[in-house]
Amino acid sequence: MAGSDDTINHRGKPPPDDVLELVHQLMHEYRSLQYRQLRDGPHPITHMDARVLGYFSRHPGATQRELAAHSGRDKAQLARLIKGLREQGLLAAAVDPADRRNVQLSLTEAGQDVHKALQQQSRRTGAKAVAGMADVEKQQLVELLNRVRQNLRG
């Protein structure tokens, strides 16, 4: 659906005190831009697909169980995601030599290429998001967002 505009999560300008709604809208726009390039390519990648590829890029040979423990996601959902990524040729599976009941998952060469493209697109989108900001403004923004995160955690 090239050129389509997703208006589901766009409810106009949030009230000035609704910081989290603004963060939600920013993340939605960020993800939309980030995946637009790959969405119509040979491997239509979703946000969760990208997260799974990222995990196995950082943890080659990890198992589905380890991914579930790390992500907190439903095992059935992850099984469907992994199956789809394997069918697309982005993930490879190998029997764990230490425990043949486990399957170790790793990115294929195509999976590495897609992951690398996602990282490049992420960097470009991030640079676009903060274009025109001075370094001190970027640092201040990071500090404020970290404070919001700490407030939510504490």
C-alpha angles and dihedrals in degrees: 000000000000115000095015118140118220107218099168095096096034109094097162125262112341119231112272092250095050096090095159093053089053090049089050092051092047092051091048091052091045093052092044091055093041096056100033091088095053100032094084095035129099090283113042101210125199126199092259092047088055092049091051091048089049092051094051090044089058094037109034112188094024119140133239088250091056091049090051091050091048097045102034088223126144112274093226092053090050091047090056092047093049092046090052093048090049091050089052089052094244098114128044125201129211131178112254105247091210094052116015091199090070127075118211116213129207137166116266119222088266089049090052090050092051092046091050091049090051091051092049091048090048092053092048092048092047091051090050091051094057098034112142094021119124117234090252090054092050090050091049091050091051091049093049093048091048089052090052089050092049091049090054092047095046 
